[in-house]
Structures are given as C-alpha cells and as structure tokens.
Amino acid sequence: MKKISTILLAVFAASTVSAQTWALDKAHAKLGFSVTHMLISEVEGSFKSFDASITATKDDFSDAVIEMTADVNSIDTNNDYRDKDLKSENYFDAVKFGTLTFKSTSVKKVDGKNYKVTGDLTMHGVTKSVELDVILNGPIEHPRSKKLIAGFKITGKIKRKDFGVGEKTPGAVVSEEVHIYANAEFGKK
C-alpha cells in the first residue's frame, strides 16, 4: 500500500510541475462577432474588455484548458445607438448578465496547426456546448522578452436564440447565426 501511495504521489507531483500557464497579451488580442443585417450586409462587433488564460502540460496544447471571460458592457459595434440596444433587455441584458464566459472541455488536434476546441459557452444566463476551429501559430521565442509566445486564430458559429439573445428579433432583420472570431497572443508565464 505504501508503494502505491508513493507512486501516486510521484505521478501527481510530476503532473503539477509540468503544467504551464499562458496569459493573454491584451495588446495583441481581439474578440469579435458578426451577424447579417436585413439579409444583405455584415455588421461586426467586438468586446473591448475580455481576458483569457490557457493551462497545458503538452507543448502542442492538445491537453489545454482554455478559459475566457468578456464584459458584455464593453460591446462595441462602432454605433452608440446599436451598442445601447445590444446591452438592453432586447438582447444581452447586460444588467442581469454582464459576463460572457467560455471554458474548454476538450482540445483535439486535427492536423498540423489545426485544432477543434469544444467547451461551455455561457451567455445571457444560458450555457451550451460549442465547437470552435482553432489555428495555432507557434510557440516561438519572443525576440525581446525571450519568453515563449503562441498565437491562436479562433472561429466558430452559434445561434443567438439558443442563448435567448434577441428572441423577438426576426432572423430576416438580424441573422440567428452569429460568427465568432478571435485572434489572441499568449505568453508563457
């Protein structure tokens, strides 16, 4: 029994020592979305205030845990009237649901730099599993800091009504399908 306990302790110690945390470089990151307006044009927006982190034990991030939060009140579509409407009860209801979150449940390497990330997205008080496409660039050594950095290009689609966002707005006015995109640079802590 003592031998098994010693082996388990060694395995646990090795796994905790090798876990690496990667922090978001906010100066080199964007979290955005787009919808189709009136079936003819794309309207884009972003969240000015968001944060993310990655924890992984493998160098290729195939076992990564990715966590992200965004402040709904920081939504920006380059139109004050529309931003106010999006924050209202008509859409995000930022007073009640001021934070949007994502936490990965699996990361699968497809090939080369391509990954599929599945995780729980919570928006407007509703949590749903979503799948995102991710392209990994790096990691490389930053020429100035000499620390490892990695870049991630993330894309995906959700249906806004699945999260109760804009339920009274017809799809012909604002598409039900929302395209999500993010570009983010992370530095190894």
Summary of the structure (lengths in Angstrom):
residues: 189
radius of gyration: 19.2
end to end distance: 37.2
largest distance: 69.3
contacts: 525
relative contact order: 0.19
helix: 17%
strand: 56%
